[in-house]
Amino acid sequence: MTRFTVNNQPVAYKMDPRTPLLWALRDASNLTGTKYGCGTGDCGACTVDVDGTARLACQETIGALEGTFVTTIEGLSRDRSHPVQQALIAANVPQCGYCIPGVVMAAAVLLRGNRNPSEQDIKDAIPNICRCGIYPRLAEAIQNAARIARGDVAVPEAGHDAPGAPQAGP
C-alpha cells in the first residue's frame, strides 16, 4: 500500500506502486481536475505540485511518492481565490479550459519561489501546451498574479481592466 498526502488529506492507495499518479488521482481519488493530455510528459496538462515542485502526474508513479505532499488544482483553491486563478480569469485567459489546471499549478509553484518572475522565467517554468493559443496573454496574467500575491494590486473583476482584456472603445 502506498501512502502520501493529497490536498492535505492522508491517502493510502491499494494499487500497483507502478501506477501513474495521474490515474490514482483521477480513478481512485476522483480528483478529475488533473487532466490526461498526452501520457508522455510533453503537454503539461497533468501538472501537480509535489513537495513544492511542479511535476507531471503522468510520469510519476505512486510508489515513488511515498511520504510526499501532493497538491492538485482542487487542493489549490476550491473557490478560485488563488492569485493565479484570479489573474487568469480576469484577463480572460482560459478558453476551452483543458490545459488550465496544469498551467495554474505550474504558475502557482513558480510564484511560490519567485515573487517577481520575468517573461523568460514564466516561459521556462510553464512549458505547457495549449491548443487554444493562450500564450500572448499568459505571461502578463501570471505577472499580474504575482502583483496580486504581493498585494501590489487589487484583484480585478473578470474581463475588466485586466491585462489583455478588451477595452471599451471611444
C-alpha distance (Angstrom), angle and dihedral (degrees) to the residues before:
residue distance angle dihedral
M1 . . .
T2 3.80 . .
R3 3.81 117.5 .
F4 3.79 130.0 -165.6
T5 3.78 139.4 126.6
V6 3.79 123.3 -89.0
N7 3.80 118.8 -171.5
N8 3.80 90.4 -16.9
Q9 3.82 92.9 -52.7
P10 3.80 122.1 110.4
V11 3.79 112.0 -122.4
A12 3.78 133.9 -171.8
Y13 3.78 115.1 -161.8
K14 3.80 117.1 -155.3
M15 3.79 90.2 -158.9
D16 3.77 135.3 110.8
P17 3.83 106.0 -74.2
R18 3.82 87.6 -128.2
T19 3.82 90.5 64.1
P20 3.80 111.1 120.2
L21 3.79 113.1 -111.6
L22 3.81 88.7 -124.4
W23 3.79 92.4 65.8
A24 3.81 94.4 42.2
L25 3.80 89.5 53.5
R26 3.81 95.7 44.4
D27 3.80 101.6 35.8
A28 3.80 105.3 29.3
S29 3.81 101.3 29.0
N30 3.84 98.5 30.9
L31 3.82 90.5 -131.0
T32 3.78 96.5 145.6
G33 3.81 97.5 166.7
T34 3.80 88.5 89.1
K35 3.79 101.7 81.7
Y36 3.78 132.9 -146.3
G37 3.78 107.2 -131.3
C38 3.77 112.5 154.0
G39 3.79 109.1 -18.8
T40 3.81 90.4 -137.7
G41 3.80 101.0 83.7
D42 3.78 94.8 -108.3
C43 3.82 105.4 107.7
G44 3.82 106.4 45.1
A45 3.82 95.8 -139.5
C46 3.82 89.7 126.8
T47 3.82 97.0 50.8
V48 3.81 114.5 146.0
D49 3.79 134.3 167.6
V50 3.81 114.0 -104.1
D51 3.79 111.9 -176.0
G52 3.81 91.0 -30.2
T53 3.80 96.6 -45.6
A54 3.80 126.4 107.9
R55 3.81 105.8 -119.3
L56 3.78 134.6 175.9
A57 3.80 108.7 -116.2
C58 3.81 91.9 -155.3
Q59 3.82 89.4 61.1
E60 3.82 99.7 43.2
T61 3.79 120.2 83.5
I62 3.76 117.6 -146.1
G63 3.81 89.9 -127.4
A64 3.80 90.2 61.5
L65 3.80 91.2 52.9
E66 3.79 98.6 60.0
G67 3.82 108.6 145.9
T68 3.81 96.2 7.3
F69 3.81 131.7 125.0
V70 3.80 115.2 -121.0
T71 3.79 123.8 -169.5
T72 3.79 121.4 -167.2
I73 3.80 128.8 -171.2
E74 3.83 88.0 -91.1
G75 3.79 90.3 56.8
L76 3.79 95.1 45.4
S77 3.79 93.3 66.1
R78 3.77 130.9 -28.5
D79 3.81 92.9 -162.5
R80 3.83 97.7 45.7
S81 3.79 91.1 -111.9
H82 3.80 96.6 133.5
P83 3.84 110.5 113.0
V84 3.81 92.2 -119.6
Q85 3.79 91.7 53.3
Q86 3.81 91.4 45.7
A87 3.80 93.7 49.8
L88 3.80 95.3 45.8
I89 3.79 92.2 48.9
A90 3.82 92.6 45.6
A91 3.81 91.0 52.0
N92 3.82 92.6 46.3
V93 3.80 90.5 -121.4
P94 3.84 99.2 146.4
Q95 3.77 114.1 83.7
C96 3.79 116.0 159.2
G97 3.80 88.0 -0.8
Y98 3.79 98.0 -142.2
C99 3.81 96.6 118.3
I100 3.80 95.4 33.9
P101 3.84 99.2 91.0
G102 3.81 90.4 55.0
V103 3.80 92.1 44.6
V104 3.81 91.3 49.1
M105 3.80 92.5 49.4
A106 3.81 93.2 48.2
A107 3.82 90.6 47.6
A108 3.81 92.7 47.4
V109 3.81 90.7 53.3
L110 3.81 90.2 47.1
L111 3.82 93.5 51.4
R112 3.79 92.6 47.7
G113 3.81 88.4 62.4
N114 3.81 100.6 29.2
R115 3.79 117.2 38.2
N116 3.82 93.7 -176.1
P117 3.81 108.8 34.7
S118 3.78 122.0 -176.2
E119 3.79 121.4 -134.9
Q120 3.81 88.4 -100.8
D121 3.83 91.3 50.8
I122 3.80 87.9 54.3
K123 3.80 93.7 47.6
D124 3.80 90.2 49.6
A125 3.83 94.6 47.1
I126 3.81 97.4 42.2
P127 3.80 111.1 47.8
N128 3.81 90.4 154.4
I129 3.78 117.9 143.5
C130 3.79 117.4 -125.3
R131 3.78 117.0 -173.5
C132 3.83 90.5 -164.4
G133 3.82 91.4 60.7
I134 3.82 102.7 -122.5
Y135 3.81 91.4 160.6
P136 3.83 99.2 105.4
R137 3.82 91.4 60.1
L138 3.79 99.1 31.2
A139 3.82 102.4 79.4
E140 3.79 93.2 46.7
A141 3.81 91.4 47.6
I142 3.82 91.7 50.7
Q143 3.80 90.8 48.8
N144 3.81 86.8 51.4
A145 3.81 88.7 50.2
A146 3.80 88.1 55.3
R147 3.81 89.5 52.3
I148 3.81 90.2 49.5
A149 3.82 91.3 48.3
R150 3.81 90.9 49.9
G151 3.82 91.0 48.0
D152 3.81 92.7 -118.6
V153 3.83 93.1 126.4
A154 3.77 137.2 22.9
V155 3.76 119.9 -111.2
P156 3.82 107.1 -89.4
E157 3.78 121.7 -136.3
A158 3.77 114.8 -104.0
G159 3.78 110.0 -82.3
H160 3.80 94.8 -0.3
D161 3.79 124.2 108.1
A162 3.77 89.8 -23.9
P163 3.78 124.1 139.2
G164 3.78 107.5 -88.0
A165 3.81 93.5 11.0
P166 3.78 118.4 135.4
Q167 3.79 111.1 -98.5
A168 3.79 125.4 -143.4
G169 3.79 114.0 -99.3
P170 3.84 125.9 -122.4
